[in-house]
Amino acid sequence: MRALIISLIFIAGQVHVYGQNEKAKRAAYINRYAPVAIAEMKRTGIPASITLAQGMLESDCGYSSLAREGNNHFGIKCHNTWKGDAMYHDDDKKNECFRKYATAEESFRDHSDFIAGTKRYAELFELNPYDYKGWAKGLKKCGYATHPQYAEMLIRLIEEEKLYEFDRGVVITRQIPVEVSHSRRARQLASRPAEEMTIRIGRQIYSRNRIDYIIVQKGDTYDKLCKELDLLKFELKRYNELPDDYVLKEGDILYLQPKRRKAEHGYAYHTVKEGETMHAISQLYGIKLKCLYRMNRMNPGTEPLPGTVLYLRKKKKEAD
């Protein structure tokens, strides 16, 4: 009986230590990567809570072989379009190709670009940015993961660790249990100052249609803005649907994230003014140009006459 009691006490102790280790791993991961997730949220519109939860779940808080060997925190496979380094691991099939990155930050950026640039995830960007449950269920519905409880696991992780707090764009440091002997690596992961990964922007950032944007100032160039905003030139042009030869002008609206498929609530129509173009109107409301044309049953490249009423949230009826 005494041996049984001792065994039970030992098992209970091991469970407690495991729980503490898990808390340490999570806290370290959150402290290390929350600023990166917030930066990606500002860049692409993907909630920081979702990015963090996916990273924690897919990489075992940075301890998975994919994360350790190739900085792949999201289990993204090579697919046909990948031109970078690769590594091979058994997954759904044997010896599958996974993307390999130079840094974890590259993995976070590629994860954001993968979701924002894949058509099947487009509907997620119409959700309320604080609707982490909708995002979690939407990712499962759109086929991000095959596990039947994937959405529930993300939601549970977000709620247990209060990751939704990061969707407000504020870094909140988690306390790491220092009494746990096995958490040394976790504490090391968290030792890098979060400020090193925070985007520093010395200008006003505005928000429209749940998208961050800036107003171009005198002297701004693509090179200057890319360095300041931690974006690539092609990203700025793609987000704002600008031709390759477009020269920035003072007063231009420049979005830092992809535009949406319709205007925000409260903006159902727009009456065209003299000199306004479809592109200018799409920038004014943060709507993708092709969606604005489609809603108003107009051929791409055509321009509306002054006084024309354009639909901003629903498709124009044939009879209109």
Buried (B, 14 or more C-beta within 10 A) or exposed (E): EEEEEEEEEEEEEEEEBEEBBBBBBBBBBBBBBBBBBBBBBBBBBBBBBBBBBBBBBBBBBBEBEBBEEBBBBBBBBBEEEBEEEBBEBEBEEEEBBBBBBEEBBBBBBBBBBBBBEEEEBBEBBEBEBBBBBBBBBBBBBBEBBEEEEBBBBBBBBBBEBEBBBBBEEEBEEBEBBEEBEEBEEBBEBBEEEBEEBBBEBEEEBEEBBBBBBBBBBEEBEBEEBBEBBBBEEEBBBEBBBBEEEEEBEEEBBBBBBBBBBBBBEEBEEBEBEEEBEBBBBBBBBBBBBEBBBBBBEBEEEEEBEEEBBBBBBEEBEEEE
